Amino acid sequence: MSDVQEFLRETVTDNPVVLFMKGTAQFPQCGFSGKAIQFLKSNGVKQLTTVNVLEDAEVRQGIKEFSNWPTIPQLYIKGEFVGGSDIIAELDSTGELKQMLADAGVV
């Protein structure tokens, strides 16, 4: 396993909620990453780890291979890949996102 893949595996398993995004939670650098942060914050997330994929090209490519998902942002809850901003929005609209976050103990 490459160092990048090991970093990704450790990051998603060691943290209850991880968002791989463009930019930071305080300064998202794409609209989709910004929407993802807004959904998480509006659901009361108190413990969130973010990884700015713009800081490392290997991480940016590696996360796409790790999840087999071509786009950023990518949300992981309790080590499981949830999806990108469209899926996050859909889960929020049905109340499932809040339940998933509650189950992870971060709201």
Stockholm file with secondary structure:
# STOCKHOLM 1.0

chainA/1-107         MSDVQEFLRETVTDNPVVLFMKGTAQFPQCGFSGKAIQFLKSNGVKQLTTVNVLEDAEVRQGIKEFSNWPTIPQLYIKGEFVGGSDIIAELDSTGELKQMLADAGVV
#=GR chainA/1-107 SS CCHHHHHHHHHHHHSSEEEEESBCSSSBSSHHHHHHHHHHHHTTCSCCEEEEGGGCHHHHHHHHHHHTCCSSCEEEETTEEEECHHHHHHHHHHTHHHHHHHHTTCC
#=GC SS_cons         CCHHHHHHHHHHHHSSEEEEESBCSSSBSSHHHHHHHHHHHHTTCSCCEEEEGGGCHHHHHHHHHHHTCCSSCEEEETTEEEECHHHHHHHHHHTHHHHHHHHTTCC
//
